[in-house]
Amino acid sequence: MTTKKGAAAIVWWRHVVIRWWSCKCQWKLKLLLFLCVALTLLALFTFHSTHSPPEISSSPHRLRLQFHGVPKIAFLFLARRNLPLDFLWDSFLENADVANFSIYVHSAPGFAFNESTSRSTFFRDRQLKNSIQVGWGESSMIQAERLLFDAALEDPANQRFILLSDSCVPLYNFSYIYNYVMASPKSFVDSFLDKKENRYNSKMSPVIPKEKWRKGSQWITLVRSHAEVIVDDEAILSAFKKFCKRRPPVDAKKGKLNIKLQKQHNCIPDEHYVQTLLAMSDLEGELERRTLTYTVWNQSATKMEHKGWHPFTFNFANAGVKQIKEIKDINHVYYETEFRTEWCRSNSALVPCFLFARKFSQGAAMRLLSDGVVGRADTSEV
């Protein structure tokens, strides 16, 4: 009797253990499946975050500052040290309403605009306090631009932002330029496909896809929202710092080493950064894809027979009324790489393409002043 009871107990316990083990296996299987799904989702998220172009964040300036009133133009000057043409800009600004413009200057660190360094009161104490040392063809150039935009964005009245060099001159009086720029809801950014110079570095992918790579003039005019995009960007700037670098210039002292150096990838950051960033942000539909600053390019050759493009400098002799009129009469720009003609319009009407020009010497600027180019009232209206 005892044996039968013992056998029954053993059978009962065996049944309990089997059921327990079965349940435990199902629990383990469920846990295993859960872990597999979680790891798969984590892998997909990691792949997407590292292999997809970064999203451009919304701007804190846009959220922080709201403005209703008379809009200003912010003139942003990139200067080596002083502004040699400040006397011309002084004449340009003296008849303007000070409520319609503001001035910001990025100069060499430590350089101050005061009575001893500037002939114009408009520029005194207008230098950035956080300026950096800038090298031509280096990413420091676009960092200096960002500092200017950032400073100007602190004033909510600034609604248009015009980037200028220390050799730029205005071709019209203030009221004409103000009305021209304010009449358009778009930014003026020279932007086109870079099909010839192969400055795109494949290492930029996937942060910057090749189809978003653009080239254009450094001298831009932006609406406020686009200036905010530039200031808030970190991802595209980081890629430029790493992979868009100027090739070392030819140095006769290095001899045959130049051959090796000239095989390095060549990229000029300030000719690509803003254009590429705005393309990455899907904002090209909000642009007039042309610059407002006229430049003549000359091709010259060094002793090493390597050719390079350099902006032509206007002097007193070739900055006369006739030459300036020829610039003002330009009403379209042709982009060879895109087979595109950009007609310069404002509210459907043809207008002059250029409001500014560079590079002008002091002598050329003095001639503009004596000919009354910047002070003469313009009869045409935008």
Number of C-alpha atoms within 10 A of each C-alpha: 6 7 8 9 10 11 12 12 12 12 12 12 12 12 12 12 12 12 12 12 12 12 12 12 12 12 12 12 12 12 11 12 12 12 12 12 11 12 12 12 12 12 12 11 12 11 11 12 11 11 12 13 16 18 11 18 11 13 17 12 20 15 8 9 12 9 12 7 7 11 17 21 24 25 21 23 23 23 18 16 17 20 23 18 22 21 17 21 21 15 17 22 18 14 12 14 11 11 11 16 21 19 19 22 30 27 26 19 16 13 16 21 22 15 12 8 15 19 18 20 15 18 23 17 16 17 24 20 15 14 18 17 13 20 10 11 18 19 22 17 19 23 19 21 20 18 20 28 24 17 16 24 23 12 15 18 23 21 21 26 27 21 20 22 20 20 21 23 26 20 23 21 21 25 17 17 18 19 12 16 23 16 12 16 13 20 27 22 24 24 26 21 18 19 14 7 9 10 21 23 19 11 13 18 14 13 18 24 17 16 12 16 23 24 23 22 20 24 22 21 29 23 22 21 16 23 24 20 21 22 20 17 18 13 15 20 18 14 16 22 15 11 18 26 19 17 16 12 10 18 14 12 8 10 10 10 12 16 11 8 15 14 9 12 16 19 21 19 25 24 19 24 23 28 27 25 24 22 18 22 16 12 13 18 11 15 20 21 21 26 23 22 26 21 22 13 12 11 10 11 10 11 9 11 9 11 11 11 11 12 12 14 17 22 17 15 10 13 21 17 13 10 12 15 13 9 18 19 12 15 15 16 15 12 14 11 11 11 8 11 11 15 20 20 16 14 9 8 9 13 20 18 22 23 20 20 22 20 19 23 19 17 15 21 27 18 20 23 18 12 14 15 21 21 20 13 13 13 6 7 9 18
